[in-house]
Amino acid sequence: MRIAALIVAAGRGTRAASPGGGPKQYAIIGGKSVLARTMAAFAGHPGIDEVKVVIHADDRELYEQSAADGRAAKLTEPAIGGPTRQASVLRGLEALAASPPDIVLIHDAARPFVSGKTISNVIAALNDKPGALAALAVTDTLKRASEGIVTETVARAGLWRAQTPQGFHFLPILAAHRKAAENGVDTFTDDASIAEWAGLDVAIVEDSNSNIKITTAEDLEVVDRQLSLTLEPRIGSGFDVHRFCDGDHVWLGGIKIPHTHKLEGHSDADVVLHALTDALLGAIGDGDIGQHFPPSDPKWKGAASILFLEDAVRRVRERGGRIGNVDITVLAEAPRVGPHRDAMQALIGGALGLSADRVGIKATTTEQMGFTGRREGIAAMATAMVFIPTE
Ligand code: MG
């Protein structure tokens, strides 16, 4: 039996503008986007064979970033959504129909905390029913009101709050969605309603309170704070040296600086970026720059070292980590670093997603002692603070 998860992420999320101003499903909570967490919840479930996301046409780049963070193994090409949630789901189902699964679980991207148990329970309920949805029994007393005055207390017995995932046998829910679209019925707010409308039985699966839907900017703040409490600080250090050879410039911190010599190396020999890359790798215990980019590999000949740094950043983010700050010291008699500090901070900050006040760049001579003092080469050391989720 093949089971696909269809994650609906095409909304504009206007109620919860994320800090970057983008749609809420791409907001970062605890170092990872909401969508990346939702994808990982399904991709990490052993019963799920395929994960497809329905995205807005404008969000391709945001989606790719989340996909890189969300265990890409089971991901297939995203579908592009339509003007309403219902239209977006239909487009996703049509995309899956090319090689139809037996079962589809339709889920809102804004519910990143769905548990493996809920996913398993919805799948199990589909053994003898064509549809099943995760839901919570209503426990609050319900009031109907008019103009701010209670007019009635509504009996809550038998009432449930519909959540997602909502699972269905694939062909019947595809047929129901197509029929609704053909009939111009486009006001359904969930897929269980479409199944009911089409006459399919839908079973209730009791969900847990943790499967919240992130709706407002306040929700985003609250979950980000909670997740950040479980981040563990890690520290890493890096050191690098390159010797001088004939030339007229050096690369330091990604900046080309005129000089009487250049630095010898397989790549651009940027000691600052090499030390910093090693500091990040050290903080997550993931080897070193020479292991990931062996000097013996001709592919890296003359490479711009920012590539190495970006790879280390990717490795931190893959673990759900965030970088707190970095601090660098250059050891050289010359050239002077001061005039280039702002440019280095901007370039490194850009690669790390850090403001300039989180990128320390300092320089010292070694009082004409030792190899740097004799102007045989340049050394750099770096420290990086990284926060990694403990979950
Ligand atoms: Mg090096």
Residues whose N, C-alpha, C, O or C-beta is under 5 A from the ligand:
A	BS01	MG	D240 V241 H274
